């Protein structure tokens, strides 16, 4: 776990630099009625000449948390520079549920100084899922060099005791600020990432008579967020803050479960402190309450298990039943409905679908342990700031016959024991009644994440090629592909395949194709197809120029075109690709030139090519492996060189000449 910092809120972290901040952003002790901030003075607003590449500038991006009122305020003041910045006048509020509400204020200051207010009938409420809603609005009178100002006041039904805040935006930001106004009895734990990047200085202490205290975290003069290909986890490398608030002897509702405020109030002066064990227990109580094996759930589970000789067979039948029959609407740790309702409608959040699986296994006496996992693109190493906000998905872990089995229905075509790539190798929270803790999810070895492609190519004298192909994907490698294909009909699948072939084979026409069973979970996934192209081979002066790598050239080098790199490199997955092309050449032609074989190997990858010549046959073999997921930015030069060589090799040709 990463180091955390503890603050007592009798001390304030407040930053103020008058020469940088163009208008008053003093903190407001009590939640005001009406506008919290005002427009800056004209002579304090930067000119568009200072930001020639921007569409807009954040003059102020502020979040204020009034804990006692269960209220959060979002304040944004922006200068719209040109038409590219007009999109920032289209705003969507946070999602809110029952017993929660959102207030909106908005206005636009035009170039001539006039102010146009947002009207209530321009604010629209939209249903999202179950009882969740959000509001959308467009600020009026948008033009070049106008200033927009909006404030969103979100009244929650719970105390917002935990959260994650990012400080950088897609456009330049003069001041990004986050303030927490808390009762003095509370304790704040925070982690800024990367460590020390957020401004925190001990400047002001609140008066003893004040019932509340302030924490302020800020970042100034931030450039527009520039991402790079293969970005690492956002929280670990972008300016961000995670915080958790706890109390001793106070009555504070559960900070963890939005859907189920479970009796986590302090009793008899008992200390309420955020911990992984407490949060695990809270979530476990929700699981037990919501995911009950009653009614049809129990009947169907018992029916599926009938005739099974052991627990392994029962688990297999139930897991694949859930994968085939339930649709995940979106990844989420939240549980909004009872399992019965999710079961009846056959869809839900990823946590709800995993809940159905949990209940069905429980109905046949198989105990599954829920495990909350984060998206690897957000965070892989969870800081020691206990909260559920880190996690995006729920999977199960089952122990049978001393074997640990992972169950992840996220792709709906996953094999038992396989976890989707974005949830592999991350810190996850074990959900149980006691001893809840962070564990590490397993990762697929690159050798297990395999794709092979065997192509038999017959070359005619005029340069036309006819190819028969077998592509094979291992069970872990095929899950994402099969999940994509599942939503397509046969015609759409063939059309996509034909388009993929023609990427590197001009004029290619798909003759036949066959896709293996998408729901054969335990076997490799095969695609069989035949195609021809009269234009693929270059024919000039009785010479034929043939690139043997017809289907799977690697163009990753284009993603590393820059001479330097800011962020570490995180690939989507580790993998092994093996390609083989058996090329039958016309008897009237002879081989003039073959590319030299190559072999590259380092700690993050390997690449090799081979050429063999037999009677009338050229055999081309190629291997490409990504063995390491995360690579430091200091290795950018080596990574760039590696993929440049791969790209160059994938463009090389075999030369044939007509015999005299």
C-alpha positions as CSV (number, residue, x, y, z in Angstrom):
1,X,0.0,0.0,0.0
2,X,1.1,3.5,-0.7
3,X,1.9,6.0,2.0
4,X,-0.9,8.2,3.2
5,X,-1.0,11.5,5.0
6,X,-3.2,12.3,8.0
7,X,-4.5,15.8,8.8
8,X,-6.6,17.0,11.7
9,X,-9.0,19.6,10.4
10,X,-8.1,22.1,13.1
11,X,-5.3,22.9,10.7
12,X,-6.0,24.4,7.4
13,X,-4.3,24.0,4.1
14,X,-5.0,27.2,2.3
15,X,-3.1,28.6,-0.7
16,X,-3.5,32.2,-1.9
17,X,-1.4,34.0,-4.4
18,X,-3.1,37.2,-5.4
19,X,-0.9,37.7,-8.5
20,X,-2.1,34.4,-10.0
21,X,-5.7,34.2,-8.9
22,X,-7.7,36.8,-11.0
23,X,-10.7,37.0,-8.6
24,X,-11.8,36.3,-5.1
25,X,-12.0,32.6,-4.3
26,X,-12.1,32.8,-0.5
27,X,-13.9,30.0,1.2
28,X,-17.5,30.2,2.3
29,X,-18.1,28.9,5.8
30,X,-21.8,28.2,5.3
31,X,-23.5,27.1,2.2
32,X,-24.8,30.4,0.7
33,X,-28.1,31.0,-1.2
34,X,-27.4,32.1,-4.7
35,X,-24.1,32.6,-6.5
36,X,-20.9,31.6,-4.7
37,X,-18.4,33.2,-7.1
38,X,-18.5,36.2,-9.4
39,X,-17.0,37.0,-12.8
40,X,-13.4,38.2,-12.7
41,X,-12.5,41.8,-13.7
42,X,-11.9,42.3,-17.5
43,X,-8.3,43.3,-17.0
44,X,-7.6,40.1,-15.1
45,X,-8.7,37.7,-17.9
46,X,-6.0,36.3,-20.1
47,X,-6.1,37.0,-23.9
48,X,-6.7,34.3,-26.5
49,X,-3.2,35.3,-27.9
50,X,-1.7,33.7,-24.8
51,X,-3.3,30.3,-25.6
52,X,-3.3,30.0,-29.4
53,X,-3.9,26.2,-29.4
54,X,-6.8,26.2,-26.9
55,X,-10.5,26.2,-27.5
56,X,-11.2,27.6,-24.0
57,X,-9.5,28.4,-20.6
58,X,-10.6,27.3,-17.2
59,X,-10.3,30.5,-15.1
60,X,-11.7,28.6,-12.1
61,X,-12.5,24.9,-11.7
62,X,-13.6,24.5,-8.1
63,X,-15.3,21.8,-6.0
64,X,-16.5,22.6,-2.5
65,X,-17.7,19.9,0.0
66,X,-19.9,21.0,2.8
67,X,-19.9,17.8,4.8
68,X,-22.5,18.9,7.5
69,X,-25.0,19.7,4.8
70,X,-24.3,16.6,2.8
71,X,-23.7,19.0,-0.1
72,X,-21.2,19.4,-2.9
73,X,-20.8,22.4,-5.1
74,X,-19.2,22.5,-8.5
75,X,-18.1,26.0,-9.8
76,X,-16.7,26.5,-13.3
77,X,-15.8,29.8,-14.8
78,X,-14.4,29.6,-18.4
79,X,-13.4,31.8,-21.2
80,X,-14.6,30.4,-24.5
81,X,-11.9,31.4,-27.1
82,X,-13.3,30.0,-30.3
83,X,-15.8,27.6,-31.8
84,X,-13.8,24.6,-30.6
85,X,-14.6,25.7,-27.1
86,X,-18.3,25.9,-27.6
87,X,-18.7,22.3,-26.5
88,X,-18.0,23.3,-22.9
89,X,-21.3,25.2,-22.8
90,X,-23.0,21.8,-23.0
91,X,-23.1,20.5,-19.4
92,X,-24.3,17.3,-17.7
93,X,-24.7,17.2,-13.9
94,X,-23.6,14.3,-11.6
95,X,-26.0,11.4,-11.4
96,X,-28.4,11.5,-8.5
97,X,-31.0,9.2,-7.0
98,X,-34.0,9.2,-4.7
99,X,-33.9,11.7,-1.9
100,X,-31.2,13.6,-3.7
101,X,-31.4,16.8,-5.7
102,X,-29.4,19.1,-8.0
103,X,-29.7,22.9,-8.2
104,X,-28.2,24.7,-11.2
105,X,-27.2,28.3,-11.8
106,X,-25.7,29.4,-15.1
107,X,-24.9,32.6,-17.0
108,X,-22.9,33.9,-19.9
109,X,-21.0,37.2,-20.1
110,X,-20.8,38.4,-23.7
111,X,-18.1,40.4,-25.3
112,X,-20.1,43.6,-24.9
113,X,-20.3,43.0,-21.2
114,X,-24.0,42.0,-21.1
115,X,-24.9,39.0,-19.0
116,X,-27.5,36.4,-20.1
117,X,-28.9,34.1,-17.4
118,X,-29.7,30.4,-17.9
119,X,-33.5,29.8,-17.8
120,X,-35.1,27.0,-15.9
121,X,-36.9,25.7,-18.9
122,X,-33.5,25.1,-20.6
123,X,-32.6,22.6,-17.9
124,X,-33.7,19.0,-18.7
125,X,-33.9,16.0,-16.5
126,X,-32.9,12.6,-18.0
127,X,-33.4,9.1,-16.6
128,X,-30.3,6.9,-16.6
129,X,-30.9,3.6,-14.8
130,X,-33.4,2.4,-12.2
131,X,-34.1,5.5,-10.1
132,X,-31.0,7.4,-11.2
133,X,-31.2,10.7,-13.0
134,X,-29.1,13.5,-14.3
135,X,-29.7,17.0,-15.7
136,X,-28.5,18.5,-18.9
137,X,-28.3,22.1,-20.0
138,X,-26.8,24.5,-22.5
139,X,-25.5,27.9,-21.5
140,X,-27.0,30.7,-23.6
141,X,-25.6,33.3,-25.9
142,X,-22.3,31.5,-26.6
143,X,-19.8,33.4,-28.9
144,X,-16.1,33.8,-29.3
145,X,-14.4,35.4,-26.3
146,X,-17.4,35.1,-24.0
147,X,-17.2,33.9,-20.4
148,X,-19.4,31.2,-19.0
149,X,-20.1,30.6,-15.3
150,X,-22.1,27.8,-13.8
151,X,-22.6,26.3,-10.4
152,X,-24.1,22.9,-9.6
153,X,-25.2,22.2,-6.1
154,X,-25.6,18.5,-5.4
155,X,-27.6,17.6,-2.2
156,X,-26.8,14.0,-1.3
157,X,-28.7,11.6,0.9
158,X,-25.4,10.5,2.6
159,X,-22.4,12.1,4.1
160,X,-19.8,12.2,1.3
161,X,-16.9,11.1,3.4
162,X,-14.7,9.7,0.6
163,X,-13.8,10.6,-2.9
164,X,-11.3,11.1,-5.7
165,X,-10.6,14.5,-7.3
166,X,-8.6,15.1,-10.5
167,X,-7.1,18.6,-11.1
168,X,-6.1,18.7,-14.8
169,X,-8.5,19.3,-17.7
170,X,-8.5,19.0,-21.4
171,X,-8.0,22.8,-21.7
172,X,-5.5,25.1,-19.8
173,X,-6.6,25.8,-16.2
174,X,-5.5,28.9,-14.2
175,X,-6.8,27.5,-10.9
176,X,-8.1,24.1,-10.0
177,X,-9.2,24.0,-6.4
178,X,-10.9,21.5,-4.0
179,X,-12.1,22.6,-0.6
180,X,-13.6,20.5,2.3
181,X,-15.5,22.3,5.0
182,X,-15.8,19.9,7.9
183,X,-16.8,19.8,11.6
184,X,-13.7,20.1,13.7
185,X,-14.3,16.7,15.3
186,X,-13.5,15.0,12.1
187,X,-10.2,13.6,10.8
188,X,-9.0,13.8,7.2
189,X,-6.8,11.2,5.5
190,X,-5.6,12.0,2.0
191,X,-3.2,10.8,-0.6
192,X,-2.0,13.1,-3.4
193,X,-0.8,11.5,-6.6
194,X,1.9,11.7,-7.7
195,X,3.1,12.4,-4.2
196,X,3.6,16.1,-3.4
197,X,2.1,17.4,-6.7
198,X,-0.9,19.1,-5.0
199,X,-0.2,22.5,-3.3
200,X,-0.6,22.1,0.4
201,X,0.9,24.7,2.8
202,X,0.0,25.5,6.4
203,X,-1.1,29.1,6.2
204,X,-4.3,29.7,8.2
205,X,-5.9,28.3,11.3
206,X,-9.6,28.7,11.9
207,X,-10.9,30.7,14.8
208,X,-11.6,28.6,18.0
209,X,-15.2,29.9,17.9
210,X,-15.9,28.4,14.5
211,X,-17.6,25.0,14.5
212,X,-16.0,24.0,11.2
213,X,-12.6,24.0,9.6
214,X,-11.3,24.0,6.1
215,X,-9.0,22.0,4.0
216,X,-8.0,23.4,0.6
217,X,-6.0,21.7,-2.1
218,X,-5.2,23.5,-5.3
219,X,-3.1,23.4,-8.5
220,X,-2.4,26.4,-10.6
221,X,-1.4,27.2,-14.1
222,X,-2.0,23.7,-15.4
223,X,-1.5,23.1,-19.2
224,X,-4.1,21.2,-21.1
225,X,-4.0,17.5,-20.4
226,X,-1.9,15.8,-23.0
227,X,-2.2,12.1,-23.2
228,X,0.0,9.6,-24.9
229,X,-0.7,6.3,-26.5
230,X,-0.7,3.4,-24.0
231,X,-1.4,5.6,-21.0
232,X,-0.7,4.2,-17.5
233,X,-3.3,4.3,-14.7
234,X,-4.7,7.8,-14.6
235,X,-4.7,8.3,-10.8
236,X,-1.1,7.2,-10.4
237,X,0.3,9.7,-12.9
238,X,-2.1,12.7,-13.3
239,X,-2.5,15.4,-10.6
240,X,-5.2,13.9,-8.3
241,X,-6.3,13.5,-4.7
242,X,-8.0,10.7,-2.8
243,X,-9.5,11.5,0.6
244,X,-11.3,9.8,3.5
245,X,-12.9,11.4,6.5
246,X,-13.5,9.6,9.8
247,X,-14.7,10.5,13.3
248,X,-14.4,9.5,16.9
249,X,-17.6,9.4,19.0
250,X,-19.8,11.1,16.3
251,X,-22.8,9.8,14.5
252,X,-21.8,9.5,10.8
253,X,-23.5,7.4,8.2
254,X,-21.8,4.8,6.2
255,X,-19.4,6.5,3.7
256,X,-19.1,3.5,1.5
257,X,-22.5,2.3,0.2
258,X,-24.5,4.7,-1.8
259,X,-27.2,2.1,-2.4
260,X,-27.4,0.8,1.2
261,X,-26.5,3.0,4.1
262,X,-25.9,0.1,6.5
263,X,-25.8,0.9,10.2
264,X,-22.3,2.1,10.5
265,X,-23.1,4.7,13.0
266,X,-20.9,4.8,16.1
267,X,-22.3,3.3,19.2
268,X,-21.3,4.3,22.7
269,X,-18.4,6.5,21.7
270,X,-16.9,3.7,19.6
271,X,-14.4,5.1,17.0
272,X,-15.6,5.1,13.5
273,X,-12.6,4.8,11.2
274,X,-12.5,4.0,7.6
275,X,-10.7,0.7,7.0
276,X,-10.7,-2.0,4.4
277,X,-12.1,-4.4,6.8
278,X,-15.1,-2.1,7.7
279,X,-15.8,-1.3,4.1
280,X,-15.6,-5.0,3.2
281,X,-18.1,-5.8,6.0
282,X,-20.5,-3.0,4.8
283,X,-20.5,-4.3,1.3
284,X,-20.8,-7.9,2.5
285,X,-24.0,-7.0,4.4
286,X,-25.4,-5.5,1.1
287,X,-24.5,-8.7,-0.8
288,X,-26.2,-10.9,1.8
289,X,-29.3,-8.7,1.8
290,X,-29.6,-8.2,-1.9
291,X,-28.3,-11.5,-3.4
292,X,-30.7,-14.1,-1.9
293,X,-31.2,-17.5,-3.6
294,X,-35.0,-17.4,-3.4
295,X,-37.9,-18.3,-5.8
296,X,-37.0,-18.8,-9.4
297,X,-33.3,-18.3,-8.8
298,X,-33.2,-21.3,-6.5
299,X,-35.4,-23.4,-8.9
300,X,-33.3,-22.7,-11.9
301,X,-30.0,-23.3,-10.0
302,X,-31.3,-26.6,-8.7
303,X,-32.5,-27.6,-12.2
304,X,-29.1,-26.8,-13.7
305,X,-27.3,-28.8,-11.0
306,X,-29.5,-31.8,-11.4
307,X,-27.5,-34.8,-12.6
308,X,-24.1,-33.2,-11.9
309,X,-21.7,-35.5,-10.3
310,X,-19.6,-32.9,-8.4
311,X,-19.4,-29.2,-7.4
312,X,-17.2,-28.4,-10.4
313,X,-19.9,-29.5,-12.9
314,X,-22.5,-27.5,-11.0
315,X,-20.3,-24.4,-11.0
316,X,-19.7,-24.7,-14.7
317,X,-23.3,-25.1,-15.7
318,X,-24.4,-22.1,-13.6
319,X,-21.6,-19.8,-14.6
320,X,-22.2,-20.4,-18.3
321,X,-25.9,-20.1,-17.9
322,X,-25.4,-16.6,-16.4
323,X,-23.0,-15.6,-19.1
324,X,-25.3,-16.7,-21.9
325,X,-28.5,-15.3,-20.5
326,X,-27.7,-12.1,-18.7
327,X,-26.6,-8.8,-20.2
328,X,-24.3,-6.4,-18.4
329,X,-25.6,-2.8,-19.0
330,X,-22.4,-1.2,-17.7
331,X,-19.5,-1.9,-15.3
332,X,-20.4,-0.8,-11.7
333,X,-19.9,-1.8,-8.1
334,X,-23.4,-0.4,-7.3
335,X,-26.3,-2.7,-6.6
336,X,-29.6,-0.9,-7.2
337,X,-32.1,-3.8,-7.4
338,X,-32.9,-7.0,-5.6
339,X,-31.5,-10.1,-7.3
340,X,-35.0,-11.3,-8.2
341,X,-35.7,-8.3,-10.3
342,X,-32.4,-8.5,-12.0
343,X,-33.0,-12.3,-12.6
344,X,-36.5,-11.6,-14.1
345,X,-35.4,-8.9,-16.5
346,X,-32.1,-10.7,-17.4
347,X,-29.8,-7.6,-17.3
348,X,-28.2,-5.3,-14.7
349,X,-25.0,-3.6,-13.7
350,X,-21.9,-5.8,-13.6
351,X,-22.3,-6.1,-9.8
352,X,-25.9,-7.1,-10.1
353,X,-25.1,-9.8,-12.7
354,X,-22.3,-11.1,-10.5
355,X,-24.9,-11.0,-7.7
356,X,-27.2,-13.4,-9.6
357,X,-24.2,-15.7,-10.1
358,X,-23.5,-15.5,-6.3
359,X,-27.1,-16.3,-5.4
360,X,-27.4,-19.2,-7.8
361,X,-24.1,-20.8,-6.6
362,X,-25.3,-20.3,-3.0
363,X,-28.5,-22.2,-3.9
364,X,-26.5,-25.3,-4.7
365,X,-24.2,-24.9,-1.7
366,X,-21.2,-23.4,-3.5
367,X,-19.8,-20.5,-1.6
368,X,-18.5,-17.7,-3.7
369,X,-16.5,-14.8,-2.2
370,X,-17.2,-11.4,-3.9
371,X,-14.2,-9.4,-4.9
372,X,-14.3,-5.7,-5.9
373,X,-11.9,-4.8,-8.6
374,X,-10.7,-1.5,-10.1
375,X,-10.3,-0.7,-13.8
376,X,-6.5,-1.0,-14.5
377,X,-6.6,2.2,-16.6
378,X,-7.7,4.2,-13.5
379,X,-5.6,2.6,-10.7
380,X,-3.6,-0.7,-10.3
381,X,-2.0,0.0,-6.9
382,X,-4.7,1.2,-4.6
383,X,-3.5,3.8,-2.0
384,X,-4.2,3.2,1.7
385,X,-7.3,5.4,1.5
386,X,-10.1,3.0,2.2
387,X,-13.2,3.6,0.0
388,X,-15.3,1.9,-2.6
389,X,-14.7,4.7,-5.1
390,X,-11.6,2.9,-6.3
391,X,-13.6,-0.1,-7.6
392,X,-15.6,-0.5,-10.8
393,X,-16.7,-4.1,-11.0
394,X,-17.6,-7.2,-8.9
395,X,-16.2,-10.7,-9.6
396,X,-16.3,-13.9,-7.6
397,X,-13.6,-16.2,-6.2
398,X,-14.5,-19.8,-5.4
399,X,-12.4,-22.4,-3.6
400,X,-13.2,-26.0,-4.8
401,X,-11.0,-29.0,-4.0
402,X,-8.2,-26.7,-2.7
403,X,-8.3,-24.9,-6.1
404,X,-8.9,-21.1,-6.4
405,X,-11.3,-20.4,-9.3
406,X,-12.1,-16.9,-10.5
407,X,-15.5,-16.1,-12.1
408,X,-15.8,-12.9,-14.2
409,X,-18.9,-12.6,-16.4
410,X,-17.9,-9.2,-17.7
411,X,-17.4,-10.3,-21.3
412,X,-20.3,-12.7,-21.4
413,X,-18.0,-15.1,-23.2
414,X,-15.3,-15.6,-20.6
415,X,-14.0,-19.0,-19.7
416,X,-14.1,-20.1,-16.1
417,X,-11.0,-18.9,-14.4
418,X,-10.3,-16.0,-16.8
419,X,-10.6,-12.4,-15.7
420,X,-11.0,-9.6,-18.3
421,X,-7.6,-7.9,-19.0
422,X,-8.5,-4.6,-17.4
423,X,-9.1,-6.3,-14.0
424,X,-5.9,-8.4,-14.0
425,X,-3.0,-7.8,-11.7
426,X,-4.7,-5.1,-9.7
427,X,-5.4,-4.5,-6.0
428,X,-8.8,-5.9,-5.3
429,X,-11.0,-5.9,-2.1
430,X,-12.0,-9.2,-0.7
431,X,-15.6,-8.9,0.5
432,X,-16.4,-11.0,3.6
433,X,-18.0,-10.7,7.0
434,X,-14.6,-10.2,8.7
435,X,-11.0,-9.9,7.7
436,X,-11.8,-8.0,4.5
437,X,-8.5,-6.9,2.9
438,X,-6.8,-6.0,-0.4
439,X,-5.5,-8.8,-2.5
440,X,-3.9,-9.0,-5.9
441,X,-5.9,-10.5,-8.8
442,X,-4.2,-13.0,-11.0
443,X,-2.7,-12.2,-14.4
444,X,-2.6,-14.1,-17.7
445,X,0.9,-15.1,-18.8
446,X,1.8,-13.9,-22.3
447,X,2.2,-17.5,-23.5
448,X,-1.4,-18.2,-22.5
449,X,-2.7,-15.2,-24.4
450,X,-2.0,-16.7,-27.8
451,X,-3.1,-16.0,-31.3
452,X,-1.9,-18.2,-34.2
453,X,-2.5,-17.7,-37.9
454,X,-1.7,-20.3,-40.6
455,X,-2.1,-19.1,-44.2
456,X,-1.7,-21.3,-47.3
457,X,-1.1,-19.1,-50.2
458,X,-1.1,-20.1,-53.9
459,X,0.6,-17.6,-56.2
460,X,-0.4,-17.5,-59.9
461,X,2.0,-16.4,-62.7
462,X,0.1,-13.1,-63.2
463,X,0.4,-12.2,-59.5
464,X,-3.0,-13.3,-58.3
465,X,-3.1,-14.9,-54.9
466,X,-5.6,-17.4,-53.4
467,X,-5.4,-17.9,-49.6
468,X,-6.9,-20.3,-47.1
469,X,-6.5,-19.2,-43.5
470,X,-7.0,-20.7,-40.0
471,X,-6.8,-18.2,-37.2
472,X,-6.8,-19.6,-33.7
473,X,-7.2,-17.7,-30.4
474,X,-6.6,-19.2,-27.0
475,X,-9.6,-19.1,-24.5
476,X,-8.2,-16.0,-22.7
477,X,-7.3,-14.2,-25.9
478,X,-10.6,-14.9,-27.5
479,X,-13.0,-13.6,-24.8
480,X,-13.0,-10.0,-25.9
481,X,-13.2,-10.9,-29.6
482,X,-16.1,-13.3,-29.1
483,X,-17.9,-10.8,-26.9
484,X,-17.7,-8.3,-29.8
485,X,-18.8,-10.9,-32.4
486,X,-21.7,-12.0,-30.3
487,X,-23.5,-8.8,-31.0
488,X,-23.1,-9.2,-34.8
489,X,-25.1,-11.4,-37.3
490,X,-23.3,-13.7,-39.7
491,X,-23.3,-11.1,-42.5
492,X,-21.9,-8.4,-40.2
493,X,-19.2,-10.7,-39.0
494,X,-18.1,-11.6,-42.6
495,X,-18.2,-7.9,-43.6
496,X,-15.9,-7.0,-40.7
497,X,-13.5,-9.9,-41.6
498,X,-13.4,-8.8,-45.2
499,X,-12.6,-5.2,-44.2
500,X,-9.8,-6.4,-41.9
501,X,-8.3,-8.5,-44.7
502,X,-8.3,-5.6,-47.1
503,X,-6.3,-3.4,-44.7
504,X,-3.1,-4.8,-46.0
505,X,-4.3,-6.8,-49.0
506,X,-5.6,-4.4,-51.7
507,X,-8.5,-5.8,-53.8
508,X,-9.0,-8.8,-51.5
509,X,-12.4,-10.5,-51.9
510,X,-13.6,-12.9,-49.1
511,X,-14.8,-16.1,-50.7
512,X,-15.9,-18.1,-47.6
513,X,-15.8,-17.8,-43.8
514,X,-16.7,-19.8,-40.8
515,X,-16.7,-18.8,-37.2
516,X,-16.5,-21.4,-34.4
517,X,-19.0,-21.6,-31.7
518,X,-18.8,-18.4,-29.6
519,X,-20.1,-20.3,-26.5
520,X,-17.6,-23.2,-26.7
521,X,-15.9,-21.8,-23.6
522,X,-13.3,-24.5,-23.0
523,X,-11.9,-24.7,-26.6
524,X,-9.7,-22.4,-28.6
525,X,-11.7,-20.1,-30.9
526,X,-11.1,-20.7,-34.6
527,X,-12.0,-18.6,-37.7
528,X,-11.7,-20.3,-41.1
529,X,-11.8,-18.3,-44.3
530,X,-10.6,-18.1,-47.9
531,X,-10.0,-15.0,-50.0
532,X,-8.3,-14.0,-53.2
533,X,-6.7,-10.8,-54.6
534,X,-5.6,-10.1,-58.1
535,X,-3.7,-6.9,-57.0
536,X,-1.7,-7.8,-53.9
537,X,1.5,-8.8,-55.6
538,X,3.5,-6.1,-57.4
539,X,4.2,-7.3,-61.0
540,X,7.0,-5.3,-62.9
541,X,9.6,-6.3,-65.5
542,X,8.9,-10.0,-65.1
543,X,9.5,-9.6,-61.4
544,X,7.0,-10.3,-58.6
545,X,7.3,-8.5,-55.3
546,X,5.5,-10.2,-52.4
547,X,5.1,-9.2,-48.8
548,X,4.6,-12.6,-47.0
549,X,2.9,-10.9,-44.0
550,X,-0.5,-10.5,-45.6
551,X,-2.8,-10.2,-42.6
552,X,-1.1,-9.2,-39.4
553,X,1.4,-6.4,-39.8
554,X,2.2,-4.5,-36.6
555,X,1.9,-0.7,-36.7
556,X,2.6,0.1,-33.0
557,X,5.7,2.0,-34.1
558,X,3.3,4.9,-35.2
559,X,2.3,5.3,-31.6
560,X,5.9,5.9,-30.6
561,X,6.7,8.6,-33.2
562,X,7.7,11.2,-30.6
563,X,11.4,11.4,-29.6
564,X,10.6,11.5,-25.9
565,X,7.9,10.3,-23.6
566,X,6.3,11.8,-20.4
567,X,4.3,8.9,-19.0
568,X,5.2,5.2,-18.5
569,X,3.9,2.8,-21.1
570,X,1.0,0.4,-20.3
571,X,0.0,-2.0,-23.0
572,X,-3.5,-3.3,-23.2
573,X,-2.4,-6.8,-22.6
574,X,0.6,-9.2,-22.7
575,X,0.4,-11.5,-25.7
576,X,2.0,-13.9,-28.1
577,X,1.3,-13.8,-31.9
578,X,2.6,-16.6,-34.1
579,X,2.1,-16.3,-37.9
580,X,3.0,-18.8,-40.6
581,X,2.6,-18.4,-44.3
582,X,3.1,-21.4,-46.7
583,X,3.6,-19.8,-50.2
584,X,3.4,-22.0,-53.3
585,X,5.2,-20.2,-56.1
586,X,4.7,-20.8,-59.8
587,X,7.2,-23.2,-61.4
588,X,8.0,-20.5,-64.0
589,X,9.5,-18.3,-61.3
590,X,12.7,-18.4,-59.3
591,X,13.6,-16.8,-56.0
592,X,15.9,-13.8,-56.4
593,X,15.9,-12.3,-52.9
594,X,14.7,-13.2,-49.4
595,X,14.8,-10.8,-46.5
596,X,17.3,-11.7,-43.8
597,X,15.8,-13.3,-40.7
598,X,15.8,-11.3,-37.5
599,X,15.6,-12.0,-33.8
600,X,15.0,-9.3,-31.2
601,X,14.6,-10.0,-27.5
602,X,14.5,-7.8,-24.3
603,X,12.7,-7.8,-21.0
604,X,9.4,-6.4,-22.4
605,X,9.1,-8.2,-25.7
606,X,10.5,-10.4,-28.5
607,X,10.2,-10.6,-32.2
608,X,11.6,-13.0,-34.8
609,X,11.2,-13.9,-38.5
610,X,12.3,-17.0,-40.4
611,X,12.3,-18.0,-44.1
612,X,12.6,-21.5,-45.3
613,X,12.7,-22.7,-49.0
614,X,11.5,-26.1,-50.1
615,X,10.5,-27.5,-53.5
616,X,8.3,-24.7,-54.9
617,X,7.5,-23.6,-51.4
618,X,8.5,-20.6,-49.3
619,X,7.7,-20.9,-45.6
620,X,7.5,-17.6,-43.7
621,X,7.3,-17.7,-39.9
622,X,6.9,-14.7,-37.5
623,X,6.6,-14.4,-33.7
624,X,5.8,-11.3,-31.8
625,X,5.4,-11.2,-28.0
626,X,4.6,-8.5,-25.5
627,X,5.9,-10.0,-22.2
628,X,5.6,-7.0,-19.9
629,X,2.5,-4.8,-19.3
630,X,4.0,-1.7,-17.7
631,X,7.3,-0.2,-18.9
632,X,8.9,3.0,-17.4
633,X,9.2,6.1,-19.6
634,X,13.0,5.8,-19.3
635,X,12.7,2.8,-21.6
636,X,11.0,4.7,-24.3
637,X,14.0,4.7,-26.6
638,X,14.3,0.9,-26.4
639,X,10.6,0.4,-26.9
640,X,10.6,2.8,-29.9
641,X,13.5,1.1,-31.5
642,X,11.9,-2.3,-31.0
643,X,8.7,-1.5,-32.7
644,X,10.4,0.5,-35.4
645,X,12.3,-2.7,-36.3
646,X,9.1,-4.7,-36.2
647,X,7.4,-2.3,-38.5
648,X,10.4,-2.3,-41.0
649,X,10.5,-6.1,-41.0
650,X,6.7,-6.3,-41.7
651,X,7.2,-4.2,-44.8
652,X,9.9,-6.3,-46.4
653,X,9.3,-8.3,-49.6
654,X,10.3,-11.5,-51.3
655,X,11.4,-11.0,-54.9
656,X,10.7,-13.6,-57.6
657,X,11.9,-13.5,-61.3
658,X,10.5,-15.3,-64.2
659,X,12.9,-18.0,-65.5
660,X,14.5,-17.5,-68.8
